[in-house]
Amino acid sequence: MPDLSSFPITKRWPAADPSVIQLYSFPTPNGVKASIMLEETGLPYEAHKVTLADADVKSPEFLSLNPNNKIPAIIDPNGPDGAPIGLFESGAILLYLGEKTGKFIGQTASDKAHITQWLMFQMGGIGPMFGQLGFFYKFAGADIEDPRPRERYVNEAKRLLAVLEGQLAGRDWIAGEYSIADIAIAPWLRGLDFYEAREVVGWDDNKNVTAYLDRFLDRPAVQTGLVTPPRD
């Protein structure tokens, strides 16, 4: 049985089965990337709910695994060097699990390069830009009288959607085959509904994107991953 005692996070969120991957997460667009990937690959795992409250993500136990105090994070008791490994950052987790299983990262080096570029497109573009859109359109930033921040992120969200709309012309999936790029991108598209921002970014004008999200949400592994760990 693997020994995870060197990971302080396991004192606050104990592992019922330390032989399987330990997931520390919450069902946000970033959090569900890890749970969806684990469901898609079929890797055995145990999910621990780490809320977004400071009491959880800024606790010493969680910071011991992720000093950046963001979900998700994982511990794999069967790491690549024969010892447990802890990881944070959703994109890094997707790449790691893809390499571990040989799934959803492409069959060739060229495939992997193309998939990785679209993963980076989400990490550097869609994620932070949509997140700022949510802040300035729905949350505390919506009270700012200056309209320029909202206009900036609304326009950037529209631009990013247009990039996806063009890429998805004639394709079911962003890099041609279902991949970690889709697992990264699609949850953030779903997040526009949470931000109540679909209308302002012209969601219905992007027919390829809307059909793409529907395909993604139809996958059984996605449906499970979206509610893992449960909010309640």
C-alpha positions as CSV (number, residue, x, y, z in Angstrom):
1,M,0.0,0.0,0.0
2,P,1.5,3.4,-1.0
3,D,2.5,5.7,1.9
4,L,1.1,9.2,1.4
5,S,2.1,10.4,4.9
6,S,4.7,12.7,3.4
7,F,1.8,14.8,2.0
8,P,0.4,17.0,4.8
9,I,-2.8,17.5,2.8
10,T,-3.8,13.9,3.6
11,K,-4.1,14.8,7.3
12,R,-7.0,17.2,6.5
13,W,-8.4,15.2,3.7
14,P,-7.5,11.6,4.5
15,A,-7.3,9.0,1.8
16,A,-9.7,6.1,2.1
17,D,-7.7,4.2,-0.5
18,P,-4.2,5.6,-0.8
19,S,-3.5,3.2,-3.7
20,V,-5.5,5.4,-6.1
21,I,-5.2,8.9,-7.4
22,Q,-6.3,11.5,-4.9
23,L,-8.1,14.5,-6.4
24,Y,-8.6,17.7,-4.4
25,S,-11.1,19.9,-6.3
26,F,-14.4,21.7,-6.6
27,P,-16.7,21.7,-9.7
28,T,-15.5,25.0,-11.3
29,P,-14.4,25.2,-15.0
30,N,-10.9,24.5,-14.0
31,G,-11.7,21.9,-11.3
32,V,-13.8,19.7,-13.6
33,K,-11.0,19.4,-16.1
34,A,-9.3,17.0,-13.7
35,S,-12.4,15.0,-12.8
36,I,-13.5,14.7,-16.4
37,M,-10.1,13.5,-17.5
38,L,-10.0,10.9,-14.7
39,E,-13.5,9.7,-15.7
40,E,-12.5,9.6,-19.4
41,T,-9.3,7.6,-18.8
42,G,-10.9,5.2,-16.3
43,L,-8.1,5.7,-13.8
44,P,-9.3,4.9,-10.3
45,Y,-9.4,7.9,-8.1
46,E,-10.8,9.4,-4.9
47,A,-12.3,12.9,-4.9
48,H,-12.0,15.3,-2.0
49,K,-14.1,18.4,-1.9
50,V,-11.9,21.5,-1.4
51,T,-14.1,24.5,-1.4
52,L,-13.0,27.9,-2.7
53,A,-13.2,29.4,0.8
54,D,-9.9,30.6,2.3
55,A,-10.4,28.1,5.1
56,D,-9.8,25.3,2.6
57,V,-7.6,26.7,-0.3
58,K,-5.4,28.8,2.0
59,S,-5.1,26.2,4.7
60,P,-1.5,25.0,5.4
61,E,-2.5,21.5,4.3
62,F,-3.7,22.6,0.9
63,L,-0.9,25.0,0.4
64,S,1.6,22.2,1.1
65,L,0.4,20.6,-2.2
66,N,-0.4,23.8,-4.2
67,P,1.3,27.0,-3.0
68,N,-0.8,28.9,-5.5
69,N,-4.0,28.1,-3.4
70,K,-6.1,27.1,-6.5
71,I,-7.9,23.9,-7.2
72,P,-7.5,21.3,-8.7
73,A,-4.5,19.4,-7.4
74,I,-3.8,15.7,-7.3
75,I,-1.5,13.1,-5.7
76,D,-0.7,10.1,-7.8
77,P,0.6,7.3,-5.5
78,N,2.0,5.5,-8.6
79,G,4.2,8.3,-10.0
80,P,6.4,8.0,-13.1
81,D,9.6,7.5,-11.0
82,G,8.1,4.8,-8.7
83,A,7.2,7.2,-6.0
84,P,4.1,9.3,-5.3
85,I,3.9,12.6,-7.0
86,G,1.8,15.7,-6.3
87,L,0.7,18.1,-9.0
88,F,-1.2,21.3,-9.3
89,E,-2.4,23.5,-12.3
90,S,-5.2,22.0,-14.3
91,G,-3.3,22.1,-17.6
92,A,-0.3,20.3,-16.1
93,I,-2.6,17.7,-14.6
94,L,-4.3,17.1,-18.0
95,L,-0.9,16.6,-19.7
96,Y,0.3,14.3,-16.9
97,L,-2.7,12.1,-17.0
98,G,-2.6,12.0,-20.8
99,E,1.0,10.9,-20.7
100,K,0.3,8.4,-18.0
101,T,-2.5,6.7,-19.9
102,G,-1.5,7.5,-23.5
103,K,-5.1,8.8,-24.0
104,F,-6.4,12.1,-25.4
105,I,-3.0,13.5,-26.3
106,G,-2.8,12.3,-29.9
107,Q,-1.1,9.4,-31.6
108,T,2.0,11.2,-33.0
109,A,4.3,14.0,-31.9
110,S,2.6,16.3,-34.4
111,D,-0.8,15.4,-32.9
112,K,0.4,16.2,-29.4
113,A,1.9,19.5,-30.5
114,H,-1.4,20.6,-32.1
115,I,-3.4,19.5,-29.1
116,T,-1.0,21.2,-26.7
117,Q,-1.3,24.5,-28.6
118,W,-5.0,24.5,-28.1
119,L,-4.6,23.6,-24.5
120,M,-2.4,26.6,-24.1
121,F,-5.0,28.7,-26.0
122,Q,-7.4,27.8,-23.2
123,M,-4.9,28.3,-20.3
124,G,-3.6,31.7,-21.6
125,G,-6.8,33.0,-23.3
126,I,-10.2,31.6,-22.7
127,G,-9.7,30.9,-19.0
128,P,-8.3,34.2,-17.8
129,M,-10.4,36.3,-20.3
130,F,-13.7,34.6,-19.5
131,G,-12.9,34.8,-15.8
132,Q,-12.4,38.6,-16.1
133,L,-15.6,38.8,-18.1
134,G,-17.5,37.1,-15.3
135,F,-16.0,39.5,-12.7
136,F,-16.8,42.7,-14.6
137,Y,-20.1,41.5,-16.0
138,K,-21.7,39.6,-13.2
139,F,-19.7,39.9,-9.9
140,A,-18.1,42.7,-7.9
141,G,-16.6,44.4,-11.0
142,A,-20.1,45.0,-12.4
143,D,-20.5,47.9,-9.9
144,I,-17.6,49.8,-11.5
145,E,-19.1,52.8,-13.4
146,D,-16.3,53.0,-16.0
147,P,-17.6,50.8,-18.9
148,R,-14.2,50.1,-20.4
149,P,-13.3,47.0,-18.3
150,R,-16.6,45.3,-19.2
151,E,-16.3,46.3,-22.9
152,R,-12.7,45.0,-23.0
153,Y,-13.6,41.5,-21.7
154,V,-16.9,41.3,-23.6
155,N,-15.0,42.1,-26.9
156,E,-12.2,39.7,-26.0
157,A,-14.6,36.9,-25.3
158,K,-16.3,37.5,-28.6
159,R,-12.9,37.4,-30.4
160,L,-12.0,34.1,-28.7
161,L,-15.4,32.6,-29.6
162,A,-14.8,33.6,-33.2
163,V,-11.4,31.8,-33.1
164,L,-13.1,28.6,-31.9
165,E,-16.0,29.0,-34.4
166,G,-13.5,29.1,-37.2
167,Q,-11.5,26.2,-35.9
168,L,-14.5,24.0,-35.5
169,A,-15.7,24.4,-39.0
170,G,-15.9,20.9,-40.4
171,R,-14.6,19.4,-37.1
172,D,-16.3,17.7,-34.2
173,W,-13.4,18.4,-31.9
174,I,-11.0,21.3,-31.6
175,A,-7.8,19.4,-32.7
176,G,-9.7,16.9,-35.0
177,E,-10.0,14.1,-32.4
178,Y,-11.3,14.4,-28.8
179,S,-8.5,15.4,-26.6
180,I,-7.3,17.2,-23.5
181,A,-7.8,20.4,-25.4
182,D,-11.6,19.8,-25.5
183,I,-11.5,18.8,-21.8
184,A,-9.9,22.2,-21.1
185,I,-11.9,24.4,-23.4
186,A,-15.5,23.2,-23.2
187,P,-16.0,23.7,-19.4
188,W,-15.2,27.3,-19.8
189,L,-17.7,27.7,-22.6
190,R,-20.3,26.2,-20.2
191,G,-19.2,28.8,-17.7
192,L,-20.6,31.6,-19.8
193,D,-24.0,30.5,-18.8
194,F,-23.0,30.8,-15.1
195,Y,-21.8,34.3,-15.8
196,E,-25.1,35.1,-17.5
197,A,-23.1,36.4,-20.4
198,R,-24.2,34.3,-23.3
199,E,-26.3,37.0,-24.8
200,V,-23.8,39.8,-24.5
201,V,-21.0,37.8,-26.2
202,G,-23.3,36.7,-29.1
203,W,-23.3,33.0,-28.1
204,D,-26.1,32.0,-30.5
205,D,-24.2,33.4,-33.5
206,N,-21.5,30.7,-33.1
207,K,-23.3,27.6,-34.4
208,N,-20.2,25.5,-34.5
209,V,-19.3,26.3,-30.9
210,T,-22.8,25.7,-29.6
211,A,-23.0,22.3,-31.3
212,Y,-19.5,21.5,-30.0
213,L,-20.5,22.1,-26.4
214,D,-23.6,20.0,-26.8
215,R,-21.5,17.1,-28.1
216,F,-19.1,17.5,-25.2
217,L,-21.9,17.6,-22.6
218,D,-23.4,14.4,-24.1
219,R,-20.4,12.3,-23.1
220,P,-21.1,10.1,-20.0
221,A,-17.7,10.8,-18.5
222,V,-18.2,14.5,-18.8
223,Q,-21.6,14.3,-17.1
224,T,-20.0,12.5,-14.1
225,G,-17.0,14.7,-14.0
226,L,-19.0,17.9,-14.0
227,V,-20.5,17.0,-10.6
228,T,-17.3,15.5,-9.0
229,P,-16.8,16.1,-6.2
230,P,-20.3,17.1,-5.4
231,R,-20.9,20.7,-4.3
232,D,-23.0,19.5,-1.3
